[in-house]
Amino acid sequence: MAWSPDGNRIVTGIAGGNATAKVWDATTARELLVLEGHTELVTSVAFSDDGQRIFAWDRQKKLLAWSVANGEPVAPVDPPPEPLPGPTRSPAGYHHAVPEVNTVVVTDTGP
């Protein structure tokens, strides 16, 4: 899972146990987008540095990308290195996110 650079969204992969990635509102944990296109289990996800694209890798290492604005597929140009799957901290470091089967759990770890 990964946080958007602005800290407003979270993307998950393997939490749903299927071939989709999901985008969540980081404040409300409301599902915003379901990103389809993979045929294998999505194992890693990341945002582009500018926060405009989402990248997802499946267990066969196939890479796909989508627009954050509307969830439409885009060319997977300039992907970041494939991240390790699992919980993650917000860009500011004050929130911790853990994927659950049908949601994401965010906890405040601030000072």
N, C-alpha and C positions, 0 to 999 in steps of 0.2 A: 504494500500500500504506500501511497505517497500523498503529501500535502502540496497544494498549489503554492507557487511562490508568494502569493498575497495572503495565504493562510485561510482563505474563504471556502476552499473545496478540498475534498479528500477523494482519491481514486483507489478502488480496491480491485483485486483480481480473484485470487483463489478462494476468498471468503464464501462466495456463492457455490463453489464446487462445480462450476461449469465453464463453458467456453466464452464467457462474457466478462467485461470489466464494468464497474459501476462507479458513477460519480455521485458524491454525497455533499450536502451542505454541511460545513464543519461546525456550525452553530446549532442547527436543529436536528442533524442526522437524517434529514429528509433526502430520499433518493431523487437525484436530479436527472441523470442520464443512464441508460443502459447501452453499452458500446458492444455491438455485435460484429462478427466477421471471422473470429477464430473458429477452428474446428476441433481444437484440442484445449485442454485445461489451461487457463491463463495463470501463469506463475509469478510474473513480475510486472509492475506498472511504474510509470514515471510521468511527470509533467516536463514540458520543454522549459528552458530557463526563462523564457518570456511569458510562460503560463498560457499560451495560446493553443498548444497541442498536448494531447495525451498519447503516450506510447504504451503498448502492452506486448509482452512476450509470452508465448505459450510454451508448453513443456517440450516441444520440438524446436524451440528457439526461433520460431517464426515471429517476425515483428510487424505489427500493424499500428496505425496512428489515426487519431480523430481530432476534429476541431472541438475545442472546449465550448465555443459559442453555441453550437447546434448539434454536436454529436455526429456530424457527417464524417465519413472516412476522408482522410487526406494522405498525401504521400509521406512515408516515414523518413523524411529528410532530416539529417542532423540529430539523431537520437542521442540522449545521454547514455553513459554506460549502463548496462542492465543492473539494476539494484537487487540486493538480496530481499527476499520476501519477508514479511512480518510487520510487527508494530512499528510506529514511527512517531517522531516529535514534530510539532509545528515549526515553521520557519523561525519564529521568535523563541522557541524552546519551552514555552509555558503550557503546552497542551500535548497530551499523549493520546494516540489513537490506536485502537485494537480492532481488527476485523472480527465480526460475528457472522453467523450464517446469513441472516437477512438484514443486517444493519451494521453500523460502525459505532463503537463506544468511545467517546472522547472524555478524558478526564483532565481537569485543571491541575497542573503541577507547578504553578507559579509561586513566586516568593511570598 
